[in-house]
Amino acid sequence: MAAEEADVTTVTEETVQTRPKEPVGPKLFRWGITLVILIPAVLSAMGLSITWERIASAPGEVWRLVRLMIPPEVSPEVIQRSMPKVMESLFIAWIGTLIAAVISLVLAVTGARNIAKRWVSGPIQGLFILIRAVPELLLAMVLIPITGLGPLTAVLAIGIHSIGTLGKLTAEAIEGIDQGPVEAMASVGGGKLAQIRFGALPQVMPVIVAYWLYRFEVNIRASAVLGAIGAGGIGLELVQQMQFRNWPRVATVLILTIIVVLSIDLISARLRRRIITGRREPGPVAVFRSAGTLQRIGMMLLAIAGAAVLVFILVMLQTPPENVLSRS
């Protein structure tokens, strides 16, 4: 027994003494990556004139803003004024998503490398990249001189930008199909359209519809942000109340937006899982208690908070600093 313990002790000491040293290369690589991230961040902060005093005062300003919002103004007048704007944001997102879904599906079929010729799919893929490079907010600002302020501008901006994202995802899904059904349709004399309609699309339509639903969720939040530049929806109402310094109403608008967007997100998530898996989902209580749903709620709250911060910054840029948090 003593001999066995001695052997174990000896082996352990030898193992510790002969443990290989950590390679120098990976450590230098990690330090290099850290410097590549930190140096541009510091230079960017200096270029934007961001001071430590401003950063240190931010939590206090946020807390002051929260105190001004409490308690929210919950009255029939505020609800009747805000709910139509919330619904307008939903309509903007829905119509923009529908436009993008139809156009992106057609373009994705011609952009899939296993369906179309290289000289056709290449430019279509480049078009998707070009569209995705321009955010909705910039598209809306470009469209305002053409369509004017209003929901139409938001619909077009959301629809155009969504074409790039949905087109890329749909084309990649089509490129991953099993070629067997397509070849079977070709062997019985089916034309190109028949091969796509009956051989390719049935394999990927559940995934494509799930992409559409997810994009609808994203577009709801985008429509709220576009309202900050006068493109309609709940974002416009939020900016107006901020400009009036009516912070209790701002809180009410934010709460309504969170409730509606979160409800749409949960419903869309269940539909996407049902479409992809083909199985019935558990009841609403079980879904709400699941870890994935709680994580989704947290991410949604962060997204809404980020949108609210963006709108708040836009208002601050148009207002003298001493009047930003004052009541009117």
C-alpha positions in Angstrom: 0.0 0.0 0.0 2.8 2.4 0.9 4.7 1.5 -2.3 1.6 2.4 -4.4 1.3 5.7 -2.6 5.0 6.4 -3.3 4.5 5.5 -6.9 1.6 7.9 -7.2 3.5 10.7 -5.5 6.5 10.2 -7.8 4.4 10.2 -10.9 2.6 13.3 -9.8 5.9 15.2 -9.2 7.3 14.1 -12.5 4.2 15.2 -14.2 4.4 18.6 -12.7 8.1 19.0 -13.4 7.8 17.8 -17.0 4.7 19.7 -17.9 5.3 21.4 -21.3 5.5 25.2 -21.3 2.7 27.2 -22.9 3.7 28.0 -26.5 4.8 31.6 -27.1 2.9 32.0 -30.4 -0.7 31.8 -29.1 0.1 34.2 -26.2 1.5 36.7 -28.6 -1.4 36.3 -30.9 -3.9 36.9 -28.1 -2.0 40.1 -27.0 -1.9 41.2 -30.6 -5.7 40.8 -31.0 -6.2 42.6 -27.7 -4.1 45.6 -28.9 -5.9 45.6 -32.3 -9.2 46.0 -30.5 -8.1 48.4 -27.8 -6.0 50.9 -29.8 -8.8 51.7 -32.4 -11.3 51.9 -29.5 -9.1 54.5 -27.7 -8.5 56.5 -30.9 -12.2 56.4 -31.6 -13.1 57.7 -28.2 -10.5 60.5 -28.6 -11.8 61.4 -32.0 -15.4 61.6 -30.7 -14.3 63.8 -27.7 -15.6 61.3 -25.2 -14.3 62.2 -21.8 -14.2 60.2 -18.6 -16.3 62.9 -16.9 -19.1 62.4 -19.4 -18.9 58.7 -18.9 -18.9 59.0 -15.1 -21.9 61.3 -15.2 -24.0 59.0 -17.5 -25.4 56.7 -14.7 -26.5 59.7 -12.7 -28.3 61.2 -15.8 -29.9 57.9 -16.5 -31.2 57.6 -13.0 -32.5 61.2 -13.1 -34.3 60.4 -16.3 -35.9 57.3 -14.7 -37.0 59.3 -11.8 -38.7 61.8 -14.1 -40.6 58.9 -15.8 -42.0 57.5 -12.6 -44.9 57.1 -12.3 -45.9 56.6 -15.9 -49.0 58.5 -17.1 -51.5 55.8 -17.6 -54.7 57.4 -18.8 -57.3 56.8 -21.5 -56.1 59.8 -23.4 -52.5 58.5 -23.6 -53.5 55.0 -24.5 -55.9 56.2 -27.2 -53.1 58.4 -28.6 -50.3 55.8 -28.4 -52.0 52.5 -29.4 -52.7 53.6 -33.0 -49.1 54.6 -33.4 -48.0 51.2 -32.1 -50.3 49.5 -34.6 -48.9 51.8 -37.3 -45.4 50.5 -36.5 -46.7 46.9 -36.8 -48.3 47.7 -40.2 -45.1 49.3 -41.4 -43.1 46.3 -40.4 -45.6 43.8 -41.9 -46.0 45.5 -45.3 -42.2 46.0 -45.5 -41.6 42.3 -44.7 -44.2 41.1 -47.3 -42.6 43.2 -50.0 -39.1 41.9 -49.1 -40.3 38.3 -48.8 -41.8 38.3 -52.4 -38.9 40.1 -54.1 -36.1 38.3 -52.1 -37.6 34.9 -53.0 -37.5 35.6 -56.7 -34.0 37.1 -56.5 -32.7 34.3 -54.3 -33.7 31.7 -56.8 -31.8 33.5 -59.5 -28.9 34.1 -57.0 -28.5 30.5 -55.9 -25.3 29.0 -57.5 -26.8 25.6 -57.9 -29.9 26.9 -59.7 -28.7 29.8 -61.9 -25.7 30.3 -64.1 -22.6 31.9 -62.6 -23.0 35.1 -64.7 -26.5 35.5 -63.2 -26.0 34.5 -59.6 -22.8 36.5 -59.2 -24.5 40.0 -59.8 -27.5 39.0 -57.7 -25.2 38.0 -54.8 -23.4 41.4 -55.2 -26.8 43.2 -55.1 -27.6 41.5 -51.8 -24.3 42.7 -50.3 -24.8 46.2 -51.6 -28.3 46.4 -50.1 -27.2 45.1 -46.8 -24.5 47.7 -46.6 -27.0 50.5 -46.3 -29.0 50.6 -43.0 -32.7 51.4 -42.8 -32.1 54.8 -41.3 -29.8 55.9 -44.1 -32.2 54.5 -46.7 -35.1 56.5 -45.1 -33.1 59.7 -45.2 -32.4 59.1 -48.9 -36.1 58.4 -49.6 -37.5 61.4 -47.7 -36.9 63.8 -50.6 -38.7 61.4 -52.9 -41.6 60.1 -50.8 -41.8 62.7 -48.0 -42.2 62.1 -44.3 -44.6 59.4 -43.4 -45.2 55.6 -43.2 -44.4 55.1 -46.9 -40.8 56.1 -46.4 -40.5 53.6 -43.5 -42.1 50.8 -45.5 -39.8 51.3 -48.4 -36.7 51.6 -46.3 -37.5 48.4 -44.3 -38.5 46.5 -47.4 -35.4 47.4 -49.4 -33.0 46.6 -46.6 -34.8 43.3 -45.8 -34.5 42.2 -49.4 -30.7 42.1 -48.9 -30.9 40.1 -45.7 -33.7 37.7 -46.7 -32.2 37.3 -50.2 -28.9 36.1 -48.8 -30.4 33.7 -46.3 -32.8 32.3 -48.9 -30.1 31.8 -51.5 -27.9 30.0 -49.0 -30.8 27.7 -48.0 -31.5 26.9 -51.7 -27.8 26.1 -52.3 -28.0 23.5 -49.5 -30.8 21.5 -50.9 -30.7 17.8 -52.0 -30.3 17.8 -55.8 -32.2 14.5 -56.1 -35.7 15.9 -56.4 -34.5 18.5 -58.9 -32.8 15.9 -61.0 -35.9 13.7 -60.8 -38.1 16.5 -62.2 -35.6 17.1 -65.0 -35.5 13.4 -65.9 -39.3 13.3 -66.5 -39.1 16.4 -68.7 -39.9 19.1 -66.2 -38.7 22.6 -67.2 -36.6 24.9 -65.1 -39.6 26.4 -63.4 -41.0 23.0 -62.6 -37.7 21.9 -61.1 -37.6 24.9 -58.9 -41.3 24.8 -57.9 -41.6 21.0 -57.2 -37.9 20.0 -56.6 -36.2 22.8 -54.8 -38.7 25.1 -53.0 -40.6 22.3 -51.1 -37.3 21.4 -49.3 -36.6 24.9 -48.0 -39.9 26.7 -47.7 -40.3 25.9 -43.9 -36.9 27.5 -43.3 -37.6 30.4 -45.6 -40.9 31.2 -43.8 -39.1 31.0 -40.5 -36.7 33.6 -41.9 -39.6 35.8 -42.9 -41.1 35.7 -39.4 -37.8 36.5 -37.8 -37.3 39.4 -40.1 -40.7 40.7 -39.2 -39.6 40.8 -35.5 -36.5 42.8 -36.5 -38.5 45.1 -38.7 -40.9 46.0 -35.8 -38.0 47.4 -33.9 -36.6 49.1 -37.0 -40.0 50.8 -37.6 -39.8 52.2 -34.1 -36.4 53.7 -34.7 -37.4 55.1 -38.1 -40.1 57.1 -36.4 -37.4 59.2 -34.8 -36.8 60.9 -38.2 -40.5 61.4 -38.8 -41.3 58.2 -40.7 -44.4 57.5 -38.7 -45.1 54.8 -36.1 -44.5 54.8 -32.4 -41.0 56.3 -32.7 -42.5 59.6 -33.9 -44.8 59.7 -30.9 -41.8 58.9 -28.6 -39.8 61.7 -30.1 -42.6 64.2 -29.8 -43.2 63.4 -26.1 -39.4 63.7 -25.5 -39.4 67.1 -27.2 -42.2 68.2 -24.9 -40.3 66.9 -21.9 -43.3 64.9 -20.9 -41.4 62.1 -19.4 -44.3 60.2 -17.7 -45.9 59.8 -21.2 -42.5 58.7 -22.6 -42.5 55.9 -20.0 -46.0 54.9 -21.0 -45.1 54.8 -24.7 -42.0 52.7 -23.9 -44.1 50.3 -21.8 -46.7 49.9 -24.5 -44.0 49.3 -27.1 -42.2 46.7 -25.0 -45.5 44.8 -24.3 -46.6 44.7 -28.0 -43.1 43.9 -29.4 -42.5 41.2 -26.8 -45.9 39.6 -27.5 -45.2 39.5 -31.3 -41.7 38.1 -30.6 -43.0 35.2 -28.5 -45.8 34.4 -31.0 -43.3 34.5 -33.9 -40.9 32.3 -32.0 -43.5 29.6 -31.4 -44.7 29.8 -35.0 -41.1 29.4 -36.3 -40.5 26.4 -34.1 -43.8 24.8 -35.2 -43.0 25.4 -38.9 -39.5 23.9 -38.7 -40.1 21.0 -36.3 -43.7 20.2 -37.2 -44.5 19.6 -33.6 -47.1 21.3 -31.4 -45.7 23.7 -28.8 -46.4 23.5 -25.1 -49.0 25.8 -23.5 -48.3 29.5 -22.9 -47.4 29.1 -19.2 -44.8 26.4 -20.0 -43.4 28.5 -22.9 -43.1 31.6 -20.6 -41.3 29.6 -17.9 -38.7 28.0 -20.3 -35.1 29.2 -20.2 -35.1 30.1 -23.9 -38.2 32.3 -23.5 -36.7 34.1 -20.5 -33.5 34.7 -22.4 -35.5 36.0 -25.4 -37.4 38.4 -23.0 -34.1 39.7 -21.7 -32.7 40.2 -25.2 -35.9 42.0 -26.3 -35.7 44.3 -23.3 -32.1 45.2 -24.2 -33.1 45.8 -27.8 -36.0 48.1 -26.8 -33.7 49.9 -24.3 -31.1 50.4 -27.0 -33.7 51.8 -29.4 -34.9 54.2 -26.6 -31.3 55.3 -26.0 -30.9 56.0 -29.7 -34.0 58.1 -29.8 -32.9 59.9 -26.7 -29.6 60.7 -28.2 -31.3 62.1 -31.4 -33.4 64.4 -29.2 -30.3 65.5 -27.2 -28.5 66.4 -30.4 -31.3 68.9 -31.2 -31.6 70.4 -27.7 -29.3 72.5 -25.6 -27.7 70.3 -22.8 -29.2 72.4 -20.0 -32.8 71.8 -21.3 -32.6 68.1 -22.0 -34.2 66.7 -18.8 -36.3 69.8 -17.8 -40.0 69.5 -17.7 -42.1 71.8 -19.8 
